[in-house]
Amino acid sequence: QVQLVESGGGLVQPGGSLRLSCAASGSISSINNMGWYRQAPGKQRELVADITSGGSTNYADFAKGRFTISRDNAKKTVYLQMNNLKSDDTAVYYCNLGLWSSGWYQTYWGRGTQVTVSS
């Protein structure tokens, strides 16, 4: 059984910062890609950023220059540092991990953490 636990969301003023974390636990052999997605009300879920097992990163255009994704393989955790937040960043943020567990490769989603940017 694999579980993903997200934390770090909340209410922040425009221009502020938040750091999201997503920790995986359970029977995990290895983790490949780790990523963050977001879904705003009435919109489709979209990629924010992802990072490979080798550390290569990929960002959505809106995230470039403001967000930084990183991972700690020993802790099985992926982070998303978000700076200069804007009201348009308000959404539920989900982590997504591709990992090997019990001989199977699967992708897992976290339950989401709310980020609200408002004055």
N, C-alpha and C positions, 0 to 999 in steps of 0.2 A: 504494500500500500504506500502510495506516494502522496505527500501533502505539500502544498505551497501556502506559505503564510506571508501576506503582504502587510506592510506597515509604513507609516510616514505621511499619509495623506492628512488633509485638514483644510482649514480656512486661512488664506494668506492674502495680503493686500497686493495690488498691482506693483510690480517691481520687486517683490519679495522672492524668497527661495524656499524650496522644500527638497528633502531627500527621501526618496522612496526606497524601500528594501523588500526583497522577496526571497525568503529562505525555504529551501526544499529539504524535506526529511523523508525517511523511509528507506525502502530497499532500492538503493540507487547504485548502479555500477559506474556510470559516467554520465556527464551532462554535455551535450553538444551545444547547440545554439540556445541563447537566453535572450529574451526580448521583452520590451514593454509596448503595450498597445493602449489605446484610449478610446472611449466612446462617450460622446456628448449627447445630450437629449435630442432625439429626433435624427441622429446621424449614425452612419455606419461606423463600426469599429475600424480603427486605422492604426497602422504601425507608427510608433514613435521612434524607436531605436532598437537595434539588436546587436549582439556581440557573439562572435564565434568562440569555440574552445581555444583557438589560437590567439584570441584577443583582437581580431579585426572587427571594426565597428561600422555600422551603417545607420544613418539618421534620415528621418523625414526632413524635408526642406524647412518646415516650421521649427524644427528642433535644433537645427545647425547653429552653432554659436551660442546657444543658451542652455542646452541640455547636454549632460555627459553620462554615458552608460559605462558601468564597470562591473567586474565580477571578482568574487573571491572563491576560487575553486575549493579550497580547504573547508570553507564554511558553506559551500553549496548555495551561495547567495549572489543575487544580482542587484545592483543599485542603479538608481536614476537620480542624478543631481540636476535639479531644475532651478535655473536662475532667471532673473528678469521676467517673472511670470506675468502673463497677460490674462485679461478676462476670457479670451478665446481658449485659454488652456484649461478652463473649467470642464471637467469630465471625470468619469470613472476610469481609473488606470488599472490595467490588468497585466500581470506578468505571464509570460509564456515560455515554457522550457521544453526542449527536446532532449529526451534522456533514455538511457538503457536501464531497464528494471526487470529483474527476473528473466533475462534473456530476450526481452522484447523492447523494441524502440517505439516510444509513444511521445506525443506532445501533451503537456498538461497546462491547464489554465488556473491561475489564482482566482479568488472570488472577487477581487477588485477592491480598490481603495479610492475614496472620493477625494478629489482635489477641487477646491472652490477658490477662485481668485476674484475677490470683490473688496471694494472699499466700504 
